[in-house]
Amino acid sequence: MPKYKKVSEKLCGEAGRLLISWKSNKQQTVSRSSAEAEYRSMTAAVAEATWITIFLHELNMQAPLSFIMSHSDSSDSSQSKSENVETAYVDQCYGDKRRKMDNKPDRLSALPDHLLLHILSSFEMKDVIRTGVLSKRWRLLWTSAHNLSFTHSPESNRDVTEFIKSIDDTLILSKPSKLNKFSVEFFYIDDQFVDHVNRWMTFVTIKSVEVLDLNLMGGFDEGYSLPQLMYSNVCLRKLKLSNCNLVPKEGINWPALRVLSMWYAKLSLEVVDSICSGCTGLESLKFHTCFGVPGFHINSKSVKKLVIGGYWHQEDEDSDDDDDEYKELTIWARNVTSLEINGCFHKKILVLQNVPALVDAKLYYLEFRTNQKMLSDLLASLGHVEKLSIGQQCLEV
C-alpha cells in the first residue's frame, strides 16, 4: 500500500534582482506519489508566475521573472540528494535575506494610511499603482488615493486606447467619496474618445473633485466641449482646461472657484460674461492662446489677477479682410490689480480700457518691434501703476 504524505514546498520568485514572492509551507492536499507532489508544486509556481506577469503588464512594466522551486518530505528517509541540494540552495539564497527583512522594521509601511496616501499624492497614477507590488498592504492602497493624475505623451510607446482603458478601470476601483484632484493629459485628436471623457466628467461631479486639470492636447479648431452637468459645481476650487470649450446653455455656477486657466479655447463675449457673473469667488483668470473674441471684458468684482497669454490666429479671420489690416483687441478690467500680457498676438493691436485699479503690470510681448506705437500707447495707459515689469523685447524697441 503506498505511503500517502503531505509534501513541504518552497518557492521563490524574482523580478530582475528583486525578490517579489516567497512561499514555504506544506501542500494542502495529500499526494500519492512524489511525481504528483512535483506537479502540484509546478502548478502553484506557474499560477504565481502568471499572476505576476499579468500584473506587471497592467502596470506597463517589463522585468525578467525567475522562480526557484523545491519540495521535500521530512518523513521520507530515501529523499534524493538532488532535492536536498536544491532546498539548501533556496535556503542559502533567500533564507538569510528573508530573515533579515523580517527582523528589520519597515518604517514606511508602519506609517498610517493617511500619511502614505499623502506621499502617493505627488506621483503619477501609474507609479502609484505600481506600489501594489511592495506588499499585501500596498496592493490595494492606491484605490484610496485622493489625487488621480494620468499622463500620456505622444512619444510614449503605450497605445492611447490602452491608456484610456486604464483610466476607466482605475475610476471604477476608486474608493473615496470625495477627491482632491483629478488630472488627465493626452493627445485628443478628434471625438473618438468623447464618451470616455464625458464619463470622467461625470466621475468628477460625483466625487466632488476640487482641482480639475483637463489637458487635451491636439488641434484647436474643434476641441472638446464640457458637458452641461459641469456648469453647476459647488466644489471646484481650481480649474485648468486645455483645448476645451465652454458652451453653457443656462449659465455657469462655480461659486467656490478661485483660479480658472484656459488654453487654446474658442471664446465668445457671452462665455466671458458668464464666467465673470457665475464665479463669484474667482480671484485669478488666465487666457492663454485663446481666440474668437474682439476683447476681454472682465466685469467681475472678485477677479484681481488677469493674464492674457497671446491670441490664437484663425485663418478664416482674414478671409473677408485685408491681410495687412490690424484689429483692436481691447482689455477692459476695472477691478483687476495685477495684469500680465505675454505671447504673440497676430495682427492684433492691444488696447487697455478702464483699468484704474491696476497696481502691478507685466509686459512680455514678442512683436513690439513691428508696432512701436502700440507699445507707447500701452505704457501710457499704465502710467499710474506702482510696479511695471518689462521684458527684454520691449527694451530692444
KOLGUFI-731411 format. One record per atom (N, C-alpha, C): residue in one letter; x, y, z. Coordinates in steps of 0.001 Angstrom, whole numbers, plus 500000, padded with zeros to 6 digits. Layout:
# KOLGUFI-731411
AXYZ ...
# end
This chain:
# KOLGUFI-731411
M500859498803500000 M500000500000500000 M500889501239500000 P500627502174499084 P501512503345499015 P501403504186500263 K502466504884500528 K502535505755501706 K502128507163501306 Y500905507599501717 Y500418508922501398 Y501077509936502330 K501283511127501824 K502005512111502624 K501733513524502116 K501865514500503016 K501843515910502653 K503277516372502468 V503536517064501365 V504893517461500998 V505093518936501314 S506252519269501832 S506624520662502072 S507214521239500795 E506711522399500376 E507204523036499158 E507757524416499473 K508768524802498709 K509374526117498849 K509434526759497473 L509094528041497428 L509017528759496162 L509531530182496340 C510445530602495454 C510965531970495455 C510840532532494048 G510375533773493953 G510238534417492657 G510959535741492629 E511636536003491521 E512372537251491346 E511898537971490098 A511809539312490182 A511613540169489020 A512888540972488869 G513690540605487885 G515037541171487803 G515864540661488964 R516330541561489841 R517078541165491033 R516269541352492305 L514994541639492153 L514149541934493305 L513324540718493681 L513437540304494932 L512625539203495444 L511203539705495663 I510260539143494917 I508884539638494993 I507910538576495497 S508333537327495577 S507422536270496029 S508197535223496823 W507598534798497936 W508256533809498801 W507182532942499447 K507383531649499392 K506405530740499982 K507137529515500519 S506788529108501724 S507351527898502327 S506297527292503243 N505620526276502754 N504566525631503545 N504296524228503036 K503442523515503756 K503048522182503332 K501894522274502349 Q501891521375501377 Q500797521334500436 Q499497520978501149 Q498410521591500707 Q497120521360501345 Q496571519962501051 T496970519392499924 T496441518096499501 T497485517010499712 V497025515841500187 V497915514697500364 V498236514098499003 S499513513952498704 S499948513391497424 S500189511902497549 R499854511164496494 R500046509710496498 R501419509306495982 S502124510259495397 S503458509952494892 S504266511244494821 S505566511089494705 S506428512261494583 S506177512994493272 A505806512248492213 A505504512886490931 A504280513797491059 E503259513313491780 E502071514140491981 E502410515382492783 A503264515237493780 A503686516382494591 A504441517394493736 E505288516903492822 E506031517798491945 E505087518577491042 Y504079517884490490 Y503128518555489617 Y502343519629490368 R501998519344491614 R501273520336492407 R502154521568492668 S503428521330492951 S504356522443493166 S504533523268491897 M504653522567490766 M504811523268489495 M503551524075489155 T502376523509489472 T501126524234489214 T501066525520490020 A501464525438491299 A501467526630492143 A502446527673491618 A503628527205491157 A504634528134490643 A504156528812489366 V503544528034488457 V503056528598487200 V501928529600487462 A501030529279488402 A499935530195488730 A500473531505489296 E501470531408490171 E502079532607490749 E502767533431489671 A503513532760488783 A504216533472487713 A503233534132486751 T502130533450486446 T501127534006485530 T500489535248486121 W500135535177487405 W499504536329488052 W500448537531488066 I501722537302488401 I502690538396488465 I502937538979487073 T503011538103486047 T503234538570484679 T502100539484484223 I500850539054484471 I499693539865484079 I499683541175484848 F500012541117486140 F500006542319486972 F501046543322486485 L502255542853486180 L503301543744485681 L502936544320484317 H502256543512483495 H501825544005482181 H500803545118482328 E499877544980483272 E498884546014483511 E499539547318483964 L500676547204484647 L501405548387485117 L502391548904484073 N502380548275482901 N503287548671481831 N504748548530482259 M505024547456483018 M506383547183483495 M506895545894482849 Q508175545883482531 Q508807544706481969 Q510017544335482820 A510015543098483304 A511133542620484115 A511225541104483951 P512440540564483792 P512576539110483654 P512191538408484962 L511344537387484842 L510900536636486015 L511649535320486104 S512020534939487311 S512667533643487543 S512157533064488851 F511916531760488857 F511391531082490035 F512277529893490380 I512514529717491671 I513232528548492191 I512253527763493049 M512077526476492742 M511065525667493406 M511706524390493962 S511233523998495115 S511715522763495727 S510608522170496587 H510585520826496692 H509640520176497594 H510367519020498275 S509903518678499459 S510554517618500226 S509578516999501207 D509911515801501656 D509101515109502656 D510025514681503780 S509836515289504942 S510746515037506057 S510664513611506555 S509540512915506323 S509395511544506817 S509966510519505871 D510383510960504678 D510920510031503681 D512426509994503798 S512947508895504317 S514391508787504526 S515141508570503235 S514408508211502184 S515068507953500906 S515036509161499994 Q514887510366500559 Q514845511593499750 Q516126511725498955 S515979512119497702 S517151512161496818 S518087513287497221 K519332513106496875 K520350514093497205 K520118515391496447 S519600515276495214 S519362516481494416 S518322517371495071 E517272516764495663 E516261517559496328 E516851518286497522 N517716517591498271 N518351518223499433 N519225519397498993 V519956519208497914 V520833520263497428 V520019521468496970 E518896521203496252 E518067522304495744 E517441523080496890 T516932522342497903 T516338523002499051 T517375523830499805 A518577523273499947 A519646524001500629 A520005525273499868 Y519953525193498517 Y520272526362497713 Y519232527470497923 V517969527070497961 V516911528038498207 V517100528705499566 D517353527874500586 D517550528440501922 D518773529343501967 Q519825528946501276 Q521054529732501308 Q520864531077500595 C520126531050499472 C519947532273498684 C519016533254499365 Y517912532741499887 Y516863533642500343 Y516489533515501815 G516965532449502448 G516614532273503856 G517140533395504724 D518450533688504598 D519046534761505390 D518484536115505004 K518280536309503694 K517736537588503236 K516349537800503803 R515523536748503768 R514158536884504266 R514150537144505770 R515035536446506502 R515077536652507949 R515530538066508279 K516507538597507518 K516954539967507753 K515844540965507463 M515070540686506388 M513961541586506059 M512891541533507139 D512641540353507678 D511634540222508734 D512066540924510005 N513371540863510305 N513870541457511549 N514032542963511443 K514225543455510208 K514409544888510016 K513053545580509941 P512791546583510763 P511476547235510744 P511240547989509439 D510033547838508897 D509629548551507694 D508972549858508119 R509778550906508208 R509282552174508750 R508251552814507823 L508412552629506519 L507471553236505593 L506085552610505712 S506039551284505702 S504756550602505822 S504141550764507202 A504965551148508185 A504438551345509539 A503666552654509662 L503788553532508664 L503060554796508708 L501564554554508535 P500740555403509106 P499293555264508913 P498910555525507462 D497749555032507073 D497328555116505674 D497256556553505168 H496773557472505994 H496598558838505504 H497930559506505171 L499020559123505873 L500338559658505545 L500885559024504268 L500664557719504110 L501097557040502893 L500380557612501675 L499091557855501817 L498323558413500705 L498765559835500391 H499184560566501430 H499705561916501192 H501005561845500401 I501851560874500693 I503092560697499941 I502783560316498495 L501837559402498312 L501494558941496969 L500827560029496130 S500287561049496781 S499559562096496051 S500462562900495123 S501772562827495313 S502697563597494479 S503181562803493267 F502675561559493091 F503122560703491993 F502044560598490916 E502495560263489691 E501553559911488636 E500824558620489029 M499605558469488520 M498795557330488932 M499432556000488544 K500128555952487407 K500760554700487000 K501830554282488004 D502533555252488599 D503544554938489608 D502897554585490944 V501759555226491235 V501041554900492470 V500569553455492439 I500028553023491296 I499538551646491168 I500678550651491277 R501855551026490799 R502998550113490852 R503415549790492280 T503076550645493229 T503438550358494622 T502698549140495154 G501689548672494413 G500941547500494854 G501767546229494930 V502956546211494296 V503797545007494336 V504656544957495597 L504637546018496404 L505529546070497563 L505127545066498641 S503830544983498911 S503355544068499950 S501840543933499827 K501260543022500603 K499811542840500557 K499084544099500998 R499674544807501966 R499026546017502449 R498969547089501361 W500013547142500522 W500090548161499484 W499292547773498237 R498871546518498129 R498300546021496881 R497097546840496428 L496230547211497344 L495030547983497002 L495001549346497682 L496150549759498236 L496188551056498912 L495910552190497932 W496361552025496687 W496196553080495689 W494728553376495396 T493837552418495656 T492419552657495380 T491822553695496330 S492551554034497400 S492090555053498348 S492747556411498116 A493514556538497021 A494202557804496728 A493199558915496440 H493499560117496956 H492621561273496762 H493072562161495606 N494230561880495046 N494730562605493873 N494929561619492738 L494214561795491641 L494334560909490483 L494915561705489326 S496104561314488892 S496804562027487829 S497237561048486741 F496825561321485492 F497124560444484363 F497740561266483241 T498865560789482702 T499551561498481625 T499982560519480546 H499690560860479311 H500131560048478172 H500806560964477164 S502070560713476911 S502836561530475975 S502706560974474562 P502654561848473540 P502610561357472155 P503815560499471799 E504937560712472486 E506136559920472220 E506123558580472945 S505106558336473760 S505053557102474542 S504802555900473632 N505403554776474000 N505183553528473261 N503835552908473600 R503212553391474643 R501935552844475071 R500808553370474185 D499933552469473751 D498827552857472895 D497844553726473667 V497317554781473010 V496423555704473694 V495124555015474096 T494680554018473308 T493470553276473669 T493671552517474969 E494840551933475132 E495168551233476373 E495229552213477545 F495749553422477280 F495806554464478307 F494397554855478757 I493483555048477806 I492103555397478121 I491452554304478954 K491680553054478584 K491100551931479324 K491634551866480748 S492917552178480931 S493498552143482276 S492840553191483175 I492481554351482596 I491776555370483384 I490397554865483777 D489679554302482820 D488345553768483106 D488386552731484219 D489354551821484143 D489465550767485162 D489815551345486524 T490688552359486535 T491091552964487805 T489914553667488473 L489112554378487701 L487981555105488268 L486937554164488856 I486809552986488267 I485854552006488803 I486262551566490198 L487583551446490444 L488075550941491725 L488320552042492749 S488156553298492356 S488409554408493279 S487400554400494427 K487906554408495653 K487058554273496836 K486581555583497467 P487410556639497538 P486998557847498275 P485701558448497722 S484891558948498605 S483659559617498187 S483929561044497724 K485093561579498096 K485474562951497717 K486950562962497336 L487265563553496188 L488636563605495705 L489157565032495722 N490467565147495922 N491093566467495912 N491414566915494490 K492033566013493696 K492496566420492367 K492262565313491356 F491873565733490157 F491756564822489023 F492425565497487834 S493447564837487289 S494242565424486211 S494430564405485091 V494171564841483852 V494338563983482681 V495026564777481584 E496021564162480964 E496725564789479849 E496993563739478782 F496436563944477594 F496722563046476476 F496370563750475167 F496744563132474044 F496564563734472726 F495162563453472223 Y494316564481472285 Y492916564376471893 Y492782564907470470 I492718563989469504 I492730564388468102 I491317564701467608 D490374563824467858 D489015564016467368 D488044563566468451 D486825563257468043 D485786562871469004 D485781561376469297 Q486857560699468999 Q486899559252469209 Q486704558871470672 F487225559719471562 F487164559390472990 F486218560307473765 V485316560966473066 V484448561931473736 V483565561262474790 D483089560052474521 D482244559358475505 D483023559038476772 H484284558675476621 H485114558380477792 H485325559645478622 V485672560748477949 V485913561993478677 V484634562464479363 N483489562282478716 N482217562647479349 N481978561842480619 R482326560553480579 R482171559718481788 R483119560181482882 W484313560634482501 W485249561154483509 W484684562401484169 M484020563245483377 M483443564456483940 M482273564131484878 T481550563074484561 T480511562609485490 T481142562127486788 F482257561414486673 F483009560957487840 F483485562144488669 V483980563184487998 V484448564395488688 V483323565025489487 T482138565051488913 T480986565647489599 T480556564807490795 I480489563495490603 I480052562598491682 I481036562614492846 K482327562656492538 K483371562594493557 K483712563967494155 S482989565006493773 S483197566351494332 S484656566792494242 V485242566628493057 V486643566997492826 V486828568495493010 E487915568874493696 E488191570292493954 E489136570909492935 V490072570120492409 V491047570625491428 V490952569753490175 L490606570371489057 L490462569647487792 L491428570220486770 D492248569338486189 D493198569722485142 D492947568816483941 L492306569362482930 L491950568579481747 L492732569121480556 N493820568458480231 N494727568895479168 N494590567946477983 L493764568343477029 L493516567531475840 L494320568102474685 M495535567651474549 M496428568152473517 M495887567790472138 G496088568685471175 G495606568404469828 G495309569664469065 G494453569556468051 G494099570695467217 G493213571678467947 F493164572928467434 F492429573988468110 F491081574292467453 D490793573714466287 D489594574085465540 D488315573667466268 E488262572443466702 E487047571938467327 E487186571893468848 G488088571052469318 G488265570916470760 G487147570106471390 Y487222569975472689 Y486236569219473461 Y485320570205474182 S484030569946474148 S483056570805474819 S482625570160476129 L482775570896477219 L482372570369478510 L480886570038478520 P480499568880479088 P479079568534479167 P478329569480480102 Q477021569571479932 Q476214570542480660 Q476240570328482173 L476423569082482619 L476426568824484066 L477591569496484778 M478617569923484004 M479803570523484615 M479619571999484946 Y478584572644484417 Y478469574087484579 Y477807574508485890 S477390573543486670 S476895573826488012 S477641572924488986 N478646573488489636 N479510572703490509 N479958573589491670 V479617573171492872 V479925573983494058 V481214573542494736 C481911572562494157 C483132572032494790 C484414572492494120 L484368572788492838 L485583573157492106 L486229574412492691 R487530574310493012 R488287575455493510 R489315575932492487 K489826575002491682 K490838575343490679 K490544574547489424 L490505575239488296 L490134574602487036 L491097575042485944 K491702574048485282 K492592574312484145 K492102573482482971 L491799574151481865 L491271573497480678 L492146573818479484 S492500572795478716 S493296572973477508 S492592572287476346 N492359573054475281 N491629572559474118 N490208572144474501 C489628572872475449 C488261572619475909 C487445573904475764 N486248573773475249 N485379574926475047 N484229574915476048 L483847576104476470 L482705576256477370 L481479576629476539 V480438575806476657 V479190576049475909 V477997575903476852 P477904576740477878 P476795576606478836 P475470577059478226 K474430576273478460 K473106576626477958 K472334577479478959 E472650577313480226 E471934578052481269 E472891578739482231 G473970579268481721 G474913579988482557 G475880579083483287 I476751579692484099 I477779578984484857 I477589579267486336 N477727578227487137 N477609578374488592 N478766577648489263 W479877578378489441 W481067577855490115 W481417578785491280 P480640578773492334 P480840579745493423 P482133579553494199 A482673578319494236 A483889578058495014 A485166578227494200 L485040578452492900 L486212578523492023 L487059579752492346 R488368579539492506 R489306580622492799 R490251580912491634 V490617579876490886 V491566580037489778 V491002579335488543 L490934580054487434 L490498579490486150 L491551579803485102 S492035578755484447 S493055578894483410 S492577578167482164 M492501578880481044 M492029578298479796 M493090578433478715 W493361577322478023 W494355577279476958 W493687576810475668 Y494006577476474568 Y493551577072473235 Y492036576858473194 A491296577816473704 A489843577703473759 A489197578721472840 K488062578334472251 K487266579264471464 K486305579977472410 L486433581300472484 L485643582079473425 L484593582909472694 S483706583478473480 S482732584448472988 S482510585455474107 L481943586609473751 L481670587612474774 L480695587080475816 E479750586238475374 E478765585670476302 E479428584717477291 V480383583917476814 V481072582969477700 V481902583715478737 V482633584740478307 V483438585519479246 V482544586189480280 D481402586694479845 D480468587328480771 D479881586311481748 S479602585084481272 S479087584023482151 S480110583630483201 I481389583611482809 I482450583307483771 I482486584364484868 C482428585622484479 C482511586711485461 C481308586731486397 S480124586447485865 S478917586506486695 S478676585237487489 G479159584079486992 G478887582806487660 G479961582337488609 C481125583012488616 C482223582634489510 C482427583775490501 T481582583826491504 T481576584969492433 T482815585036493316 G483557583924493435 G484764583928494262 G486046583878493457 L485942584026492137 L487112583917491265 L488116585032491546 E489383584654491726 E490443585622492024 E491463585753490904 S491721584662490194 S492732584664489138 S492129584093487862 L492261584849486763 L491695584440485477 L492785584517484422 K492994583396483702 K494085583327482735 K493564582792481406 F493875583513480333 F493545583091478976 F494843582973478181 H495165581744477751 H496402581502477007 H496066581025475590 T496486581803474595 T496319581431473187 T494870581067472877 C493948581871473346 C492537581675473034 C492167582513471813 F490930582384471350 F490514583103470149 F488998583231470136 G488507584053469191 G487068584149468989 G486413585386469565 V487145586225470300 V486550587417470918 V487298588669470458 P486575589803470351 P487241591062469986 P487943591731471153 G487765591160472344 G488394591733473524 G488022590957474771 F488645591335475872 F488387590671477156 F487761591693478103 H486456591549478283 H485686592462479133 H485454591758480458 I486272592063481456 I486231591382482753 I485432592237483726 N484153591971483772 N483259592731484649 N482998591911485919 S484028591763486724 S483942590964487952 S484558591746489102 K483893591716490225 K484408592402491406 K485492591595492114 S485488590270491929 S486412589413492681 S487737589169491962 V487738589197490632 V488963588903489876 V489984590021490080 K491137589651490634 K492201590623490895 K493432590396490021 K493572589187489489 K494721588901488632 K494226588426487268 L494743589060486214 L494357588716484848 L495611588488484016 V495640587350483323 V496763587014482440 V496218586777481037 I496756587506480065 I496419587301478660 I497682586810477971 G497710585543477667 G498908584939477080 G498747584665475600 G498806585707474793 G498733585533473353 G497311585377472835 Y497214585332471518 Y495925585185470847 Y496125584256469661 W495298583201469602 W495450582224468523 W494811582753467243 H495577582778466178 H495099583329464912 H494404582248464094 Q493166582510463701 Q492411581626462825 Q492533582126461387 E492781581216460453 E492963581605459059 E491719582265458483 D490539581819458929 D489318582387458367 D489064583815458851 E489832584289459825 E489652585662460289 E490059586667459225 D490975586279458339 D491445587185457299 D490737586958455956 S489764586043455934 S489143585686454664 S488399586847454027 D487764587693454859 D486970588805454334 D487633590160454520 D488846590167455033 D489503591435455337 D490843591512454637 D491366592699454605 D492695592927454043 D493742592253454914 D494667591515454271 D495684590779455020 D496564591704455840 D496696592960455425 D497574593878456134 D496843594677457211 E495562594438457405 E494778595215458363 E494923594651459770 Y495186595550460724 Y495290595147462123 Y493971595475462834 K493574594614463765 K492335594820464516 K492654595039465980 E491805595795466630 E491991596053468058 E491538594861468892 L492285594628469955 L491909593631470964 L491898594369472306 T490727594677472782 T490607595510473976 T490628594670475247 I491212595261476271 I491228594663477606 I490569595655478557 W489417595252479097 W488618596109479971 W488478595381481299 A489101595913482343 A489105595223483634 A489235596255484750 R488123596736485206 R488147597859486152 R488581597479487563 N488419596203487961 N488760595792489336 N490052594987489428 V490689594724488307 V491917593932488295 V493076594769488828 T493849594173489747 T495009594872490320 T496339594383489747 S496332593187489135 S497562592631488562 S497269592151487145 L498038592650486177 L497832592313484770 L499144591844484157 E499078590732483444 E500250590209482735 E499870589939481294 I500682590476480369 I500472590272478938 I501735589653478365 N501591588514477715 N502752587852477121 N502314587052475905 G503277586560475149 G502963585735473986 G502820586545472718 C502286585905471686 C502129586522470367 C500668586855470105 F500441588033469534 F499100588491469162 F499134588829467669 H498707587880466862 H498838588026465414 H497888589106464898 K498464590178464379 K497703591272463776 K496625591819464717 K496962591856466003 K496060592433466987 K496745593622467656 I496001594705467792 I496503595883468485 I495887595912469875 L496720595722470900 L496226595686472274 L495882597097472742 V494682597204473313 V494219598496473817 V493686598289475230 L494245599034476190 L493783598953477574 L492719600015477815 Q491590599576478400 Q490499600489478707 Q490007600246480136 N489787601282480854 N489186601215482182 N489924600232483095 V491192600532483377 V491985599707484291 V492512600583485439 P491640601280486160 P492097602230487184 P492684601574488423 A492324600289488675 A492766599628489904 A494125598947489774 L494722598975488596 L495988598276488368 L497093598798489284 V497779597857489921 V498922598172490770 V500197597555490204 D500057596367489622 D501202595612489114 D500915595213487667 A501844595509486767 A501666595160485354 A502961594575484804 K502798593558483940 K503954592903483319 K503711592803481825 L504695593246481039 L504618593186479586 L505762592334479055 Y505418591202478457 Y506422590338477833 Y505956590025476414 Y505728591059475655 Y505176590919474309 Y506292590650473314 L506045589816472296 L507091589384471384 L507118590135470060 E506122590995469775 E506062591620468456 E506025593141468532 F506579593706469586 F506546595160469713 F507402595849468657 R508381595137468125 R509236595759467116 R508428596168465879 T507384595384465574 T506583595664464381 T505538596736464630 N505298597101465894 N504288598111466194 N504713598883467441 Q505621599823467237 Q506142600600468360 Q505087601528468949 K504148601989468111 K503098602874468625 K502223602142469645 M501961600847469399 M501149600082470342 M501847600008471697 L503153599808471698 L503894599767472949 L503815601118473666 S503942602196472909 S503868603535473514 S502496603777474137 D501440603360473441 D500085603545473967 D499856602703475224 L500391601474475230 L500238600627476411 L500950601233477616 L502151601715477413 L502912602318478512 L502213603562479034 A501587604304478123 A500847605492478556 A499637605104479407 S498993603989479044 S497830603520479811 S498230602957481167 L499505602609481300 L499990602015482553 L500803603018483377 G500657604280483093 G501449605281483801 G501134605393485275 H499990604903485705 H499600605049487107 H499956603849487978 V500492602767487405 V500766601562488189 V501983601782489085 E502005601065490205 E503117601178491144 E504324600344490715 K504066599197490073 K505159598305489671 K504941597880488226 L505928598155487397 L505852597805485968 L507059596975485589 S506812595758485099 S507883594866484656 S507818594749483132 I508965594957482475 I509015594950481020 I510041593911480561 G509644593111479597 G510536592086479071 G511614592637478177 Q512557591817477834 Q513711592245477032 Q513289592744475663 Q512251592124475072 Q511805592545473751 Q511360593996473740 C510703594413474836 C510255595804474916 C511430596766475003 L512460596377475749 L513607597261475929 L514402597418474643 E514297596439473708 E515052596493472475 E514361597315471391 V513113597779471664 V512383598558470674 V513037599921470478 
# end
